[in-house]
Amino acid sequence: MNNQRIYAMSVASVYPLYIAKAEKKGRTKAEVDEIIRWLTGYSQEEFEAELENQTGFEAFFLKAPKLNPSRSLIKGLICGIRVEEIEEPTMREIRYLDKLIDELAKGKTMEKILRK
């Protein structure tokens, strides 16, 4: 798989899929937004501006105000790959987000998802 293609993909193009996945399992857009803010340090306004600007994943994570230090506690499989073993930093950040959205859809409490 070509990582550059994924890195250039806008967060805004994938965001509705995150919401749909969560809502299909009875979760909310607000919970998806909370996860993204927790992971990246963006405020809601900053996050919405990045969506509007069609920011790609690579730039989105590079510009993140404060990546949460607790994200290193995220473990497990995503797309058959152990997230904690992904060496490429940007891909690891993207997969952290994927894993958190998966946990939300699987019914984990927000407290557990946000590693509190």
C-alpha positions in Angstrom: 0.0 0.0 0.0 1.2 3.5 -0.9 1.6 5.5 2.3 1.9 8.8 0.5 -1.6 8.3 -1.0 -3.0 7.8 2.5 -1.1 10.7 3.9 -2.4 13.0 1.2 -6.0 11.8 1.8 -8.0 14.5 3.5 -9.2 13.9 7.0 -12.6 15.3 5.9 -13.0 12.5 3.4 -12.7 9.8 6.1 -14.4 11.7 8.9 -18.0 10.8 7.8 -17.0 7.2 7.7 -15.8 7.4 11.3 -19.1 9.0 12.3 -21.1 6.4 10.3 -19.2 3.5 12.0 -19.9 5.0 15.4 -23.5 5.8 14.8 -24.2 2.4 13.4 -23.3 1.0 16.8 -25.3 3.6 18.8 -22.5 6.0 19.5 -22.3 9.7 18.6 -20.5 12.3 16.4 -19.7 14.1 19.7 -17.8 11.0 20.9 -15.9 10.7 17.6 -14.9 14.4 17.9 -13.9 13.9 21.6 -11.6 11.1 20.6 -10.0 13.2 17.8 -9.5 16.1 20.2 -8.0 13.8 22.9 -5.6 12.3 20.4 -4.4 15.4 18.7 -4.9 18.4 21.0 -7.0 20.3 18.5 -9.9 22.4 19.9 -13.2 21.7 18.2 -12.9 24.9 16.2 -9.4 24.1 15.1 -10.5 20.6 14.1 -13.4 21.9 12.1 -11.1 24.3 10.3 -8.8 21.4 9.3 -11.9 19.6 7.9 -12.9 22.7 6.0 -9.4 23.1 4.6 -9.4 19.5 3.4 -6.1 18.9 5.3 -4.4 15.6 4.5 -3.7 13.1 7.3 0.1 13.8 7.2 -0.3 17.5 7.7 -3.2 17.0 10.2 -0.9 15.0 12.5 2.2 17.2 11.9 0.2 20.3 12.8 -1.5 18.7 15.8 -1.2 21.1 18.7 -0.4 18.4 21.3 -0.4 14.7 20.5 -1.6 13.0 23.7 1.3 11.2 25.5 -1.1 8.5 26.6 -1.6 7.4 23.0 1.3 5.1 23.5 -1.0 3.0 25.7 -3.1 2.2 22.6 -2.4 -1.5 21.8 -4.0 -4.2 19.6 -4.7 -5.1 16.1 -5.9 -2.8 13.3 -6.2 -4.2 9.8 -4.3 -7.3 11.0 -1.3 -5.2 12.2 -0.3 -4.6 15.8 -0.7 -0.8 16.1 2.2 -0.6 18.7 4.6 -2.2 16.2 4.0 0.3 13.3 7.4 2.0 12.9 6.5 4.8 10.5 5.3 7.6 12.9 2.5 9.2 10.7 1.0 5.8 9.8 1.1 4.9 13.5 -0.8 8.1 14.4 -3.4 7.3 11.7 -3.8 3.7 13.0 -4.1 5.0 16.6 -7.1 7.0 15.4 -8.5 4.0 13.6 -8.1 1.8 16.7 -9.9 4.3 18.9 -12.8 4.6 16.5 -13.0 0.7 16.4 -13.0 0.7 20.2 -15.9 3.2 20.2 -17.9 1.1 17.8 -17.2 -2.0 19.8 -18.9 -0.4 22.8 -16.0 0.5 25.1 -16.6 3.3 27.5 -15.1 6.7 26.7 -13.1 6.4 29.9 -11.4 3.3 28.7 -11.0 4.6 25.1 -9.3 7.7 26.4 -7.0 5.7 28.7 -8.1 7.4 31.9 
